[in-house]
Amino acid sequence: MRGWRQELAGLVLPVDCAGCGAARVLLCAGCREALSGAGAVRARPSPPPAGLPAVHAAAAYDGVVRAVLLAHKERGALPLAGALGAALAGAVRGSLAEAGAGEREVALVPVPSAPRQVRARGHDPARRIALAAAGQLRRAGVAARVAPVLRLRRAVADQAGLGAGQRRENLAGALGVCRDGARLVEGAVIVLVDDVITTGATLAEAARAVRAANPGQGTLRAAVVAATRTEQKTRE
């Protein structure tokens, strides 16, 4: 109930730009350009956790990008999913180009939010952005679909304020693939997707779960809207 009310309010009520505060526009041209997804970069946390696949990010997690992500994730500005999806689609394209994935089908696998977070926010941010990104990719000729096959197997603590090692311990073994999940992504290039990468612990755990369920999985990549605390970023 809360989700559609938030979305309707965002469409009909006067708003200021979520990125810079410009009057009476959801996202101004300049902020939309910052989230265009053009020029994806490789993002590598320092130190990278074991098992982390190659990650591409559309932008750095600061300024306009941070403001828009927080508005969508925490303040229910759901119409921003389109612009964030465009950014994520750019990161996915960068990842596919580096992997030489060619014309293969692409399965975007979003990192799931904890049920309590979904209830509190009224939506699952990563899944919503992934759906928008898949639409962008299909319009560009990429056979992309969202495969929400990951599930939390146990409760985890809030990651805020935890260091890299604590995050790894908090998430160790926490994710699994749902029944028939391996079949749903069989034969596709799997791209794990999330909104932000910090230490990389979440994506590394997601990759572990996917590999455990798909022992013969070949190409496994990751893409995010934004990256923070990276060791290096090489523009494609």
CYANA upper distance limits for C-alpha pairs under 8 A (distance plus 0.5 A):
  1 MET  CA      5 ARG  CA      7.03
  1 MET  CA    122 GLY  CA      8.42
  2 ARG  CA      6 GLN  CA      6.67
  2 ARG  CA    122 GLY  CA      6.10
  3 GLY  CA      7 GLU  CA      6.79
  3 GLY  CA     76 GLY  CA      8.20
  3 GLY  CA    122 GLY  CA      5.50
  3 GLY  CA    123 HIS  CA      6.61
  4 TRP  CA      8 LEU  CA      6.54
  5 ARG  CA      9 ALA  CA      6.58
  6 GLN  CA     10 GLY  CA      6.67
  6 GLN  CA     76 GLY  CA      6.48
  6 GLN  CA     77 ALA  CA      7.39
  6 GLN  CA     78 LEU  CA      7.31
  7 GLU  CA     11 LEU  CA      6.91
  7 GLU  CA     76 GLY  CA      8.11
  7 GLU  CA     77 ALA  CA      7.40
  7 GLU  CA     78 LEU  CA      5.83
  7 GLU  CA     79 PRO  CA      6.79
  8 LEU  CA     12 VAL  CA      6.82
  9 ALA  CA     13 LEU  CA      6.10
 10 GLY  CA     15 VAL  CA      8.02
 10 GLY  CA     77 ALA  CA      6.66
 10 GLY  CA     78 LEU  CA      7.56
 10 GLY  CA     79 PRO  CA      7.02
 11 LEU  CA     79 PRO  CA      7.70
 14 PRO  CA     24 ARG  CA      6.06
 14 PRO  CA     25 VAL  CA      8.04
 15 VAL  CA     23 ALA  CA      7.46
 15 VAL  CA     24 ARG  CA      5.42
 15 VAL  CA     25 VAL  CA      6.39
 15 VAL  CA     26 LEU  CA      6.41
 16 ASP  CA     21 GLY  CA      5.60
 16 ASP  CA     22 ALA  CA      5.94
 16 ASP  CA     23 ALA  CA      5.07
 16 ASP  CA     24 ARG  CA      5.26
 16 ASP  CA     25 VAL  CA      5.75
 16 ASP  CA     26 LEU  CA      6.33
 16 ASP  CA     27 LEU  CA      8.17
 17 CYS  CA     21 GLY  CA      4.99
 17 CYS  CA     22 ALA  CA      5.45
 17 CYS  CA     23 ALA  CA      6.91
 17 CYS  CA     24 ARG  CA      7.44
 17 CYS  CA     25 VAL  CA      5.67
 17 CYS  CA     26 LEU  CA      5.15
 17 CYS  CA     27 LEU  CA      5.05
 17 CYS  CA     28 CYS  CA      6.42
 18 ALA  CA     26 LEU  CA      6.72
 18 ALA  CA     27 LEU  CA      6.47
 18 ALA  CA     64 VAL  CA      8.44
 18 ALA  CA     67 ALA  CA      6.93
 18 ALA  CA     68 VAL  CA      5.84
 18 ALA  CA     71 ALA  CA      6.97
 19 GLY  CA     27 LEU  CA      7.18
 19 GLY  CA     28 CYS  CA      8.33
 19 GLY  CA     31 CYS  CA      6.43
 19 GLY  CA     63 GLY  CA      8.16
 19 GLY  CA     64 VAL  CA      4.97
 19 GLY  CA     65 VAL  CA      7.35
 19 GLY  CA     67 ALA  CA      5.82
 19 GLY  CA     68 VAL  CA      5.75
 20 CYS  CA     28 CYS  CA      8.44
 20 CYS  CA     31 CYS  CA      7.71
 20 CYS  CA     64 VAL  CA      6.87
 22 ALA  CA     28 CYS  CA      7.39
 26 LEU  CA     80 LEU  CA      8.16
 27 LEU  CA     31 CYS  CA      6.67
 27 LEU  CA     32 ARG  CA      6.56
 27 LEU  CA     80 LEU  CA      8.32
 28 CYS  CA     32 ARG  CA      6.52
 29 ALA  CA     33 GLU  CA      6.63
 30 GLY  CA     34 ALA  CA      6.99
 31 CYS  CA     35 LEU  CA      7.05
 31 CYS  CA     64 VAL  CA      6.90
 31 CYS  CA     65 VAL  CA      8.36
 32 ARG  CA     36 SER  CA      6.67
 32 ARG  CA     83 ALA  CA      7.10
 34 ALA  CA     59 ALA  CA      8.21
 34 ALA  CA     64 VAL  CA      7.95
 34 ALA  CA     65 VAL  CA      7.61
 35 LEU  CA     58 ALA  CA      7.89
 35 LEU  CA     59 ALA  CA      7.98
 35 LEU  CA     65 VAL  CA      7.45
 35 LEU  CA     83 ALA  CA      6.71
 35 LEU  CA     84 LEU  CA      6.90
 35 LEU  CA     86 ALA  CA      7.38
 35 LEU  CA     87 ALA  CA      5.46
 36 SER  CA     83 ALA  CA      7.66
 36 SER  CA     86 ALA  CA      6.31
 36 SER  CA     87 ALA  CA      5.63
 36 SER  CA     90 GLY  CA      7.75
 37 GLY  CA     58 ALA  CA      5.57
 37 GLY  CA     59 ALA  CA      8.05
 37 GLY  CA     86 ALA  CA      6.49
 37 GLY  CA     87 ALA  CA      4.31
 37 GLY  CA     88 LEU  CA      6.99
 37 GLY  CA     89 ALA  CA      7.15
 37 GLY  CA     90 GLY  CA      4.53
 37 GLY  CA     91 ALA  CA      6.76
 38 ALA  CA     58 ALA  CA      7.70
 38 ALA  CA     87 ALA  CA      8.10
 38 ALA  CA     90 GLY  CA      6.40
 39 GLY  CA     58 ALA  CA      7.62
 39 GLY  CA     90 GLY  CA      7.94
 39 GLY  CA     94 GLY  CA      8.20
 39 GLY  CA    235 ARG  CA      6.91
 39 GLY  CA    236 GLU  CA      6.78
 40 ALA  CA     56 HIS  CA      6.83
 40 ALA  CA     57 ALA  CA      6.25
 40 ALA  CA     58 ALA  CA      5.25
 40 ALA  CA     59 ALA  CA      7.72
 40 ALA  CA     90 GLY  CA      6.63
 40 ALA  CA     91 ALA  CA      5.55
 40 ALA  CA     93 ARG  CA      8.48
 40 ALA  CA     94 GLY  CA      6.01
 40 ALA  CA    235 ARG  CA      6.91
 40 ALA  CA    236 GLU  CA      6.77
 41 VAL  CA     56 HIS  CA      5.91
 41 VAL  CA     57 ALA  CA      5.90
 41 VAL  CA     58 ALA  CA      6.90
 41 VAL  CA     59 ALA  CA      8.00
 41 VAL  CA     91 ALA  CA      7.87
 41 VAL  CA     94 GLY  CA      7.89
 41 VAL  CA    233 LYS  CA      6.17
 41 VAL  CA    234 THR  CA      5.99
 41 VAL  CA    235 ARG  CA      5.16
 41 VAL  CA    236 GLU  CA      6.45
 42 ARG  CA     54 ALA  CA      7.95
 42 ARG  CA     55 VAL  CA      6.36
 42 ARG  CA     56 HIS  CA      4.99
 42 ARG  CA     57 ALA  CA      6.75
 42 ARG  CA    232 GLN  CA      7.95
 42 ARG  CA    233 LYS  CA      5.58
 42 ARG  CA    234 THR  CA      5.99
 42 ARG  CA    235 ARG  CA      7.37
 42 ARG  CA    236 GLU  CA      8.22
 43 ALA  CA     54 ALA  CA      8.36
 43 ALA  CA     55 VAL  CA      6.07
 43 ALA  CA     56 HIS  CA      6.11
 43 ALA  CA     57 ALA  CA      6.59
 43 ALA  CA    227 ALA  CA      6.98
 43 ALA  CA    230 THR  CA      6.41
 43 ALA  CA    231 GLU  CA      7.96
 43 ALA  CA    232 GLN  CA      6.79
 43 ALA  CA    233 LYS  CA      5.79
 43 ALA  CA    234 THR  CA      8.26
 44 ARG  CA     48 PRO  CA      6.95
 44 ARG  CA     54 ALA  CA      8.39
 44 ARG  CA     55 VAL  CA      7.47
 44 ARG  CA    230 THR  CA      5.63
 44 ARG  CA    231 GLU  CA      6.02
 44 ARG  CA    232 GLN  CA      6.43
 44 ARG  CA    233 LYS  CA      7.66
 45 PRO  CA     49 PRO  CA      8.45
 45 PRO  CA    198 THR  CA      7.24
 45 PRO  CA    199 THR  CA      6.00
 45 PRO  CA    200 GLY  CA      6.74
 45 PRO  CA    228 THR  CA      8.37
 45 PRO  CA    229 ARG  CA      6.60
 45 PRO  CA    230 THR  CA      4.91
 45 PRO  CA    231 GLU  CA      6.03
 45 PRO  CA    232 GLN  CA      8.43
 46 SER  CA    199 THR  CA      7.78
 46 SER  CA    229 ARG  CA      7.65
 46 SER  CA    230 THR  CA      6.54
 46 SER  CA    231 GLU  CA      5.64
 47 PRO  CA    199 THR  CA      8.27
 47 PRO  CA    231 GLU  CA      8.29
 48 PRO  CA     52 LEU  CA      7.39
 48 PRO  CA    199 THR  CA      7.66
 48 PRO  CA    200 GLY  CA      7.17
 49 PRO  CA    168 ARG  CA      8.46
 49 PRO  CA    199 THR  CA      8.10
 49 PRO  CA    200 GLY  CA      6.87
 49 PRO  CA    201 ALA  CA      6.75
 49 PRO  CA    204 ALA  CA      7.08
 50 ALA  CA    204 ALA  CA      7.43
 51 GLY  CA    204 ALA  CA      5.97
 51 GLY  CA    205 GLU  CA      8.44
 51 GLY  CA    207 ALA  CA      7.39
 51 GLY  CA    208 ARG  CA      7.31
 52 LEU  CA    200 GLY  CA      7.38
 52 LEU  CA    201 ALA  CA      8.38
 52 LEU  CA    203 LEU  CA      6.98
 52 LEU  CA    204 ALA  CA      4.87
 52 LEU  CA    207 ALA  CA      7.29
 53 PRO  CA    203 LEU  CA      8.41
 53 PRO  CA    204 ALA  CA      7.62
 53 PRO  CA    207 ALA  CA      7.60
 53 PRO  CA    220 LEU  CA      7.09
 53 PRO  CA    221 ARG  CA      5.97
 53 PRO  CA    222 ALA  CA      6.79
 54 ALA  CA     95 SER  CA      8.29
 54 ALA  CA    221 ARG  CA      6.03
 54 ALA  CA    222 ALA  CA      6.57
 55 VAL  CA     95 SER  CA      7.72
 55 VAL  CA    221 ARG  CA      6.92
 55 VAL  CA    222 ALA  CA      5.09
 55 VAL  CA    223 ALA  CA      5.81
 55 VAL  CA    224 VAL  CA      7.91
 56 HIS  CA     91 ALA  CA      5.80
 56 HIS  CA     92 VAL  CA      7.52
 56 HIS  CA     94 GLY  CA      7.16
 56 HIS  CA     95 SER  CA      6.30
 56 HIS  CA    222 ALA  CA      6.94
 56 HIS  CA    223 ALA  CA      5.26
 56 HIS  CA    224 VAL  CA      6.89
 57 ALA  CA     88 LEU  CA      8.03
 57 ALA  CA     91 ALA  CA      5.70
 57 ALA  CA    223 ALA  CA      6.30
 57 ALA  CA    224 VAL  CA      5.40
 57 ALA  CA    225 VAL  CA      6.00
 57 ALA  CA    226 ALA  CA      5.76
 57 ALA  CA    227 ALA  CA      6.45
 58 ALA  CA     87 ALA  CA      6.05
 58 ALA  CA     88 LEU  CA      6.79
 58 ALA  CA     90 GLY  CA      6.75
 58 ALA  CA     91 ALA  CA      5.45
 58 ALA  CA    224 VAL  CA      7.21
 58 ALA  CA    225 VAL  CA      5.57
 58 ALA  CA    226 ALA  CA      6.24
 58 ALA  CA    227 ALA  CA      8.49
 59 ALA  CA     65 VAL  CA      7.72
 59 ALA  CA     87 ALA  CA      8.44
 59 ALA  CA    225 VAL  CA      6.86
 59 ALA  CA    226 ALA  CA      5.26
 59 ALA  CA    227 ALA  CA      7.06
 60 ALA  CA     65 VAL  CA      7.76
 60 ALA  CA    226 ALA  CA      5.54
 60 ALA  CA    227 ALA  CA      5.53
 60 ALA  CA    228 THR  CA      6.60
 61 TYR  CA     65 VAL  CA      6.50
 61 TYR  CA     66 ARG  CA      5.69
 61 TYR  CA    196 VAL  CA      7.86
 61 TYR  CA    226 ALA  CA      5.44
 61 TYR  CA    227 ALA  CA      5.77
 61 TYR  CA    228 THR  CA      5.79
 62 ASP  CA     66 ARG  CA      5.25
 62 ASP  CA     67 ALA  CA      8.06
 62 ASP  CA    228 THR  CA      8.48
 63 GLY  CA     67 ALA  CA      6.82
 64 VAL  CA     68 VAL  CA      6.69
 65 VAL  CA     69 LEU  CA      6.67
 65 VAL  CA    226 ALA  CA      7.90
 66 ARG  CA     70 LEU  CA      6.65
 67 ALA  CA     71 ALA  CA      6.64
 68 VAL  CA     72 HIS  CA      6.73
 68 VAL  CA     80 LEU  CA      7.86
 69 LEU  CA     73 LYS  CA      6.45
 69 LEU  CA     84 LEU  CA      8.08
 69 LEU  CA    195 ASP  CA      8.09
 70 LEU  CA     74 GLU  CA      5.91
 70 LEU  CA     75 ARG  CA      7.38
 71 ALA  CA     75 ARG  CA      5.35
 71 ALA  CA     76 GLY  CA      6.95
 71 ALA  CA     77 ALA  CA      6.06
 72 HIS  CA     76 GLY  CA      5.73
 72 HIS  CA     77 ALA  CA      4.96
 72 HIS  CA     78 LEU  CA      6.04
 72 HIS  CA     79 PRO  CA      8.37
 72 HIS  CA     80 LEU  CA      6.53
 72 HIS  CA     81 ALA  CA      7.49
 72 HIS  CA    125 PRO  CA      7.80
 73 LYS  CA     77 ALA  CA      7.97
 73 LYS  CA    121 ARG  CA      7.85
 73 LYS  CA    125 PRO  CA      6.12
 74 GLU  CA    121 ARG  CA      6.92
 75 ARG  CA    121 ARG  CA      8.23
 76 GLY  CA    121 ARG  CA      7.35
 76 GLY  CA    122 GLY  CA      8.09
 80 LEU  CA     84 LEU  CA      6.82
 81 ALA  CA     85 GLY  CA      6.21
 81 ALA  CA    128 ARG  CA      7.07
 81 ALA  CA    129 ILE  CA      5.76
 81 ALA  CA    132 ALA  CA      6.94
 82 GLY  CA     86 ALA  CA      6.80
 82 GLY  CA    129 ILE  CA      7.73
 82 GLY  CA    132 ALA  CA      6.08
 82 GLY  CA    133 ALA  CA      8.19
 83 ALA  CA     87 ALA  CA      6.97
 84 LEU  CA     88 LEU  CA      6.73
 84 LEU  CA    129 ILE  CA      6.67
 84 LEU  CA    132 ALA  CA      8.30
 84 LEU  CA    133 ALA  CA      8.30
 84 LEU  CA    225 VAL  CA      7.31
 85 GLY  CA     89 ALA  CA      6.47
 85 GLY  CA    129 ILE  CA      5.34
 85 GLY  CA    130 ALA  CA      6.82
 85 GLY  CA    131 LEU  CA      7.89
 85 GLY  CA    132 ALA  CA      5.12
 85 GLY  CA    133 ALA  CA      4.55
 85 GLY  CA    134 ALA  CA      8.28
 85 GLY  CA    136 GLN  CA      7.74
 86 ALA  CA     90 GLY  CA      6.85
 86 ALA  CA    132 ALA  CA      7.71
 86 ALA  CA    133 ALA  CA      6.18
 86 ALA  CA    136 GLN  CA      6.78
 87 ALA  CA     91 ALA  CA      7.06
 87 ALA  CA    133 ALA  CA      8.20
 87 ALA  CA    225 VAL  CA      6.27
 88 LEU  CA     92 VAL  CA      6.71
 88 LEU  CA    129 ILE  CA      8.01
 88 LEU  CA    130 ALA  CA      7.95
 88 LEU  CA    133 ALA  CA      6.36
 88 LEU  CA    223 ALA  CA      7.29
 88 LEU  CA    224 VAL  CA      6.32
 88 LEU  CA    225 VAL  CA      5.37
 89 ALA  CA     93 ARG  CA      6.65
 89 ALA  CA    133 ALA  CA      5.27
 89 ALA  CA    134 ALA  CA      7.58
 89 ALA  CA    136 GLN  CA      6.95
 89 ALA  CA    137 LEU  CA      6.61
 90 GLY  CA     94 GLY  CA      6.79
 91 ALA  CA     95 SER  CA      6.76
 91 ALA  CA    223 ALA  CA      6.02
 91 ALA  CA    224 VAL  CA      7.02
 91 ALA  CA    225 VAL  CA      7.52
 92 VAL  CA     96 LEU  CA      6.64
 92 VAL  CA    191 VAL  CA      7.87
 92 VAL  CA    222 ALA  CA      8.11
 92 VAL  CA    223 ALA  CA      6.01
 92 VAL  CA    224 VAL  CA      8.49
 93 ARG  CA     97 ALA  CA      6.57
 94 GLY  CA     98 GLU  CA      6.82
 94 GLY  CA    236 GLU  CA      7.53
 95 SER  CA     99 ALA  CA      6.71
 95 SER  CA    221 ARG  CA      7.29
 95 SER  CA    222 ALA  CA      7.85
 95 SER  CA    223 ALA  CA      7.51
 96 LEU  CA    100 GLY  CA      6.51
 96 LEU  CA    101 ALA  CA      5.84
 96 LEU  CA    102 GLY  CA      8.12
 97 ALA  CA    101 ALA  CA      7.10
 97 ALA  CA    102 GLY  CA      8.22
 99 ALA  CA    219 THR  CA      8.14
101 ALA  CA    189 VAL  CA      7.72
103 GLU  CA    142 VAL  CA      7.94
103 GLU  CA    143 ALA  CA      8.23
104 ARG  CA    143 ALA  CA      7.80
104 ARG  CA    188 ALA  CA      6.99
104 ARG  CA    189 VAL  CA      7.24
105 GLU  CA    142 VAL  CA      7.99
105 GLU  CA    143 ALA  CA      5.51
105 GLU  CA    144 ALA  CA      6.54
105 GLU  CA    187 GLY  CA      8.16
105 GLU  CA    188 ALA  CA      5.48
105 GLU  CA    189 VAL  CA      6.73
106 VAL  CA    142 VAL  CA      8.12
106 VAL  CA    143 ALA  CA      6.53
106 VAL  CA    144 ALA  CA      5.13
106 VAL  CA    145 ARG  CA      6.95
106 VAL  CA    188 ALA  CA      5.76
106 VAL  CA    189 VAL  CA      5.26
106 VAL  CA    190 ILE  CA      6.58
106 VAL  CA    191 VAL  CA      7.66
107 ALA  CA    144 ALA  CA      6.40
107 ALA  CA    145 ARG  CA      5.75
107 ALA  CA    146 VAL  CA      6.19
107 ALA  CA    147 ALA  CA      6.35
107 ALA  CA    185 VAL  CA      6.80
107 ALA  CA    188 ALA  CA      6.39
107 ALA  CA    189 VAL  CA      6.52
107 ALA  CA    190 ILE  CA      5.45
107 ALA  CA    191 VAL  CA      6.67
108 LEU  CA    130 ALA  CA      7.28
108 LEU  CA    134 ALA  CA      7.93
108 LEU  CA    144 ALA  CA      7.60
108 LEU  CA    145 ARG  CA      6.57
108 LEU  CA    146 VAL  CA      5.20
108 LEU  CA    147 ALA  CA      6.29
108 LEU  CA    148 PRO  CA      8.34
108 LEU  CA    190 ILE  CA      6.64
108 LEU  CA    191 VAL  CA      5.49
108 LEU  CA    192 LEU  CA      6.45
108 LEU  CA    193 VAL  CA      6.88
109 VAL  CA    130 ALA  CA      8.44
109 VAL  CA    146 VAL  CA      6.61
109 VAL  CA    147 ALA  CA      5.59
109 VAL  CA    148 PRO  CA      5.93
109 VAL  CA    149 VAL  CA      7.22
109 VAL  CA    150 LEU  CA      7.85
109 VAL  CA    190 ILE  CA      7.33
109 VAL  CA    191 VAL  CA      6.52
109 VAL  CA    192 LEU  CA      5.24
109 VAL  CA    193 VAL  CA      6.35
110 PRO  CA    126 ALA  CA      6.36
110 PRO  CA    127 ARG  CA      6.01
110 PRO  CA    130 ALA  CA      7.02
110 PRO  CA    146 VAL  CA      8.12
110 PRO  CA    147 ALA  CA      7.92
110 PRO  CA    148 PRO  CA      6.40
110 PRO  CA    150 LEU  CA      7.95
110 PRO  CA    192 LEU  CA      6.33
110 PRO  CA    193 VAL  CA      5.22
110 PRO  CA    194 ASP  CA      6.42
111 VAL  CA    126 ALA  CA      7.08
111 VAL  CA    127 ARG  CA      8.08
111 VAL  CA    150 LEU  CA      7.22
111 VAL  CA    192 LEU  CA      7.46
111 VAL  CA    193 VAL  CA      6.73
111 VAL  CA    194 ASP  CA      6.23
111 VAL  CA    202 THR  CA      8.28
111 VAL  CA    203 LEU  CA      7.99
111 VAL  CA    206 ALA  CA      7.37
112 PRO  CA    124 ASP  CA      7.93
112 PRO  CA    126 ALA  CA      7.61
112 PRO  CA    127 ARG  CA      7.79
112 PRO  CA    148 PRO  CA      8.28
112 PRO  CA    150 LEU  CA      6.96
112 PRO  CA    151 ARG  CA      6.92
112 PRO  CA    152 LEU  CA      7.75
113 SER  CA    117 GLN  CA      6.82
113 SER  CA    118 VAL  CA      6.89
113 SER  CA    124 ASP  CA      6.69
113 SER  CA    125 PRO  CA      8.37
113 SER  CA    126 ALA  CA      8.18
114 ALA  CA    118 VAL  CA      6.94
114 ALA  CA    152 LEU  CA      7.53
114 ALA  CA    155 ALA  CA      8.21
115 PRO  CA    119 ARG  CA      6.72
116 ARG  CA    120 ALA  CA      6.66
117 GLN  CA    121 ARG  CA      6.50
117 GLN  CA    124 ASP  CA      8.44
118 VAL  CA    122 GLY  CA      6.00
118 VAL  CA    123 HIS  CA      5.63
118 VAL  CA    124 ASP  CA      5.87
119 ARG  CA    123 HIS  CA      7.59
123 HIS  CA    128 ARG  CA      8.20
124 ASP  CA    128 ARG  CA      6.68
125 PRO  CA    129 ILE  CA      6.66
125 PRO  CA    195 ASP  CA      8.06
126 ALA  CA    130 ALA  CA      6.52
126 ALA  CA    193 VAL  CA      7.68
126 ALA  CA    194 ASP  CA      5.76
126 ALA  CA    195 ASP  CA      6.23
127 ARG  CA    131 LEU  CA      6.73
127 ARG  CA    148 PRO  CA      7.99
128 ARG  CA    132 ALA  CA      6.99
129 ILE  CA    133 ALA  CA      6.62
129 ILE  CA    195 ASP  CA      8.20
130 ALA  CA    134 ALA  CA      6.58
130 ALA  CA    146 VAL  CA      7.10
130 ALA  CA    193 VAL  CA      7.46
130 ALA  CA    194 ASP  CA      8.44
131 LEU  CA    135 GLY  CA      6.91
131 LEU  CA    145 ARG  CA      8.24
131 LEU  CA    146 VAL  CA      6.69
132 ALA  CA    136 GLN  CA      6.90
133 ALA  CA    137 LEU  CA      6.67
134 ALA  CA    138 ARG  CA      6.64
134 ALA  CA    144 ALA  CA      5.90
134 ALA  CA    145 ARG  CA      6.05
134 ALA  CA    146 VAL  CA      7.06
135 GLY  CA    139 ARG  CA      6.77
135 GLY  CA    144 ALA  CA      8.24
136 GLN  CA    140 ALA  CA      6.94
137 LEU  CA    141 GLY  CA      6.94
137 LEU  CA    142 VAL  CA      5.65
137 LEU  CA    143 ALA  CA      7.77
137 LEU  CA    144 ALA  CA      6.74
138 ARG  CA    142 VAL  CA      5.33
138 ARG  CA    143 ALA  CA      6.18
138 ARG  CA    144 ALA  CA      6.39
147 ALA  CA    184 LEU  CA      7.59
147 ALA  CA    185 VAL  CA      7.50
149 VAL  CA    177 VAL  CA      5.98
149 VAL  CA    178 CYS  CA      5.97
149 VAL  CA    181 GLY  CA      5.61
149 VAL  CA    184 LEU  CA      8.36
150 LEU  CA    175 LEU  CA      7.04
150 LEU  CA    176 GLY  CA      6.18
150 LEU  CA    177 VAL  CA      5.15
150 LEU  CA    178 CYS  CA      6.59
150 LEU  CA    181 GLY  CA      8.29
150 LEU  CA    206 ALA  CA      8.00
150 LEU  CA    209 ALA  CA      8.36
150 LEU  CA    210 VAL  CA      8.46
151 ARG  CA    175 LEU  CA      6.15
151 ARG  CA    176 GLY  CA      5.89
151 ARG  CA    177 VAL  CA      6.49
151 ARG  CA    178 CYS  CA      6.72
152 LEU  CA    174 ALA  CA      6.23
152 LEU  CA    175 LEU  CA      5.19
152 LEU  CA    176 GLY  CA      6.85
153 ARG  CA    173 GLY  CA      8.33
153 ARG  CA    174 ALA  CA      5.81
153 ARG  CA    175 LEU  CA      5.99
153 ARG  CA    176 GLY  CA      6.63
154 ARG  CA    174 ALA  CA      6.12
154 ARG  CA    175 LEU  CA      8.25
155 ALA  CA    174 ALA  CA      7.99
156 VAL  CA    170 ASN  CA      6.62
156 VAL  CA    171 LEU  CA      7.13
156 VAL  CA    174 ALA  CA      7.75
157 ALA  CA    170 ASN  CA      7.11
159 GLN  CA    167 ARG  CA      6.89
159 GLN  CA    170 ASN  CA      8.47
162 LEU  CA    166 GLN  CA      6.13
162 LEU  CA    167 ARG  CA      6.40
163 GLY  CA    167 ARG  CA      6.58
164 ALA  CA    168 ARG  CA      6.88
164 ALA  CA    199 THR  CA      6.08
164 ALA  CA    201 ALA  CA      7.64
165 GLY  CA    169 GLU  CA      6.82
166 GLN  CA    170 ASN  CA      6.48
167 ARG  CA    171 LEU  CA      6.64
167 ARG  CA    199 THR  CA      8.46
167 ARG  CA    201 ALA  CA      6.61
167 ARG  CA    202 THR  CA      8.39
168 ARG  CA    172 ALA  CA      6.33
168 ARG  CA    201 ALA  CA      5.78
168 ARG  CA    202 THR  CA      8.21
168 ARG  CA    205 GLU  CA      8.47
170 ASN  CA    174 ALA  CA      8.42
171 LEU  CA    175 LEU  CA      8.12
171 LEU  CA    201 ALA  CA      7.78
171 LEU  CA    202 THR  CA      7.38
171 LEU  CA    205 GLU  CA      7.14
172 ALA  CA    205 GLU  CA      7.05
173 GLY  CA    205 GLU  CA      7.58
173 GLY  CA    209 ALA  CA      8.26
174 ALA  CA    205 GLU  CA      8.05
175 LEU  CA    205 GLU  CA      7.23
175 LEU  CA    206 ALA  CA      6.83
175 LEU  CA    209 ALA  CA      6.47
176 GLY  CA    206 ALA  CA      8.32
176 GLY  CA    209 ALA  CA      5.62
176 GLY  CA    210 VAL  CA      7.93
177 VAL  CA    181 GLY  CA      6.15
177 VAL  CA    182 ALA  CA      7.75
177 VAL  CA    209 ALA  CA      6.86
177 VAL  CA    210 VAL  CA      7.04
177 VAL  CA    213 ALA  CA      7.01
180 ASP  CA    184 LEU  CA      6.84
181 GLY  CA    185 VAL  CA      7.17
182 ALA  CA    186 GLU  CA      6.53
182 ALA  CA    210 VAL  CA      8.39
182 ALA  CA    213 ALA  CA      6.51
182 ALA  CA    214 ASN  CA      6.47
185 VAL  CA    190 ILE  CA      7.60
189 VAL  CA    218 GLY  CA      8.35
189 VAL  CA    219 THR  CA      6.09
189 VAL  CA    220 LEU  CA      6.95
189 VAL  CA    221 ARG  CA      8.37
190 ILE  CA    219 THR  CA      7.10
190 ILE  CA    220 LEU  CA      5.62
190 ILE  CA    221 ARG  CA      6.80
191 VAL  CA    220 LEU  CA      6.48
191 VAL  CA    221 ARG  CA      5.14
191 VAL  CA    222 ALA  CA      5.38
191 VAL  CA    223 ALA  CA      7.15
192 LEU  CA    203 LEU  CA      7.66
192 LEU  CA    206 ALA  CA      7.94
192 LEU  CA    207 ALA  CA      8.01
192 LEU  CA    220 LEU  CA      8.16
192 LEU  CA    221 ARG  CA      6.70
192 LEU  CA    222 ALA  CA      4.92
192 LEU  CA    223 ALA  CA      6.77
193 VAL  CA    222 ALA  CA      6.24
193 VAL  CA    223 ALA  CA      5.53
193 VAL  CA    224 VAL  CA      6.09
194 ASP  CA    203 LEU  CA      8.48
194 ASP  CA    223 ALA  CA      7.33
194 ASP  CA    224 VAL  CA      5.53
194 ASP  CA    225 VAL  CA      7.62
195 ASP  CA    224 VAL  CA      5.67
195 ASP  CA    225 VAL  CA      5.54
195 ASP  CA    226 ALA  CA      6.95
196 VAL  CA    224 VAL  CA      6.16
196 VAL  CA    225 VAL  CA      6.49
196 VAL  CA    226 ALA  CA      5.41
196 VAL  CA    227 ALA  CA      6.09
196 VAL  CA    228 THR  CA      8.03
197 ILE  CA    203 LEU  CA      8.29
197 ILE  CA    224 VAL  CA      7.23
197 ILE  CA    226 ALA  CA      7.13
197 ILE  CA    227 ALA  CA      5.42
197 ILE  CA    228 THR  CA      6.82
198 THR  CA    227 ALA  CA      6.78
198 THR  CA    228 THR  CA      5.67
198 THR  CA    229 ARG  CA      6.53
198 THR  CA    230 THR  CA      8.14
199 THR  CA    229 ARG  CA      7.84
200 GLY  CA    204 ALA  CA      6.55
201 ALA  CA    205 GLU  CA      6.67
202 THR  CA    206 ALA  CA      6.70
203 LEU  CA    207 ALA  CA      6.54
203 LEU  CA    222 ALA  CA      7.98
204 ALA  CA    208 ARG  CA      6.72
205 GLU  CA    209 ALA  CA      6.81
206 ALA  CA    210 VAL  CA      6.81
207 ALA  CA    211 ARG  CA      6.57
207 ALA  CA    220 LEU  CA      8.25
208 ARG  CA    212 ALA  CA      6.57
209 ALA  CA    213 ALA  CA      6.86
210 VAL  CA    214 ASN  CA      6.46
211 ARG  CA    215 PRO  CA      5.94
211 ARG  CA    216 GLY  CA      8.27
211 ARG  CA    217 GLN  CA      6.94
